């Protein structure tokens, strides 16, 4: 039987991998959107998109640091969110 601490830590690492993949997709999509808006002559919209993507990047870095610091708590929160999503009450 696998100890609970190791199992929870494994779930936290899986969550980090998913977070990294999502961060990469958000970054590439926002770059494309910002360049498209700039080419169409919407400079302020392009600046806004770039600013939002930078704030998102900072937020994902904070989440990654927090998950690495507290893997059990982050796994518990992830489990609670997952249970809330599948619970139909």
Steps between C-alpha positions, in 0.01 A plus 500: 500500500630844408523748791255786474776764507668358190172465317404860574843625394463317169170671435661838573778430248241401239317826570825692444554331164148592392554856618819528294328374184214744548741787561683426176174493302376822657829673419510395136132582443533843657806580287306407186199705610712804587686492169173458308346798678811710436499414130136605474580840652368442852806605702322544834333161471837344427649668806211379713542141381873514568442640849246233585732226379782638716273506806389144421863393476574653841194327644599159369853548636350581840274194482796279407705628795207449735433148376865405540503644852173336611446186285257329739280806539494563126406139433221525756368818341524343154311196625232716657456694177490178299243350736292817477506476121382137488254526791147558369329619819 
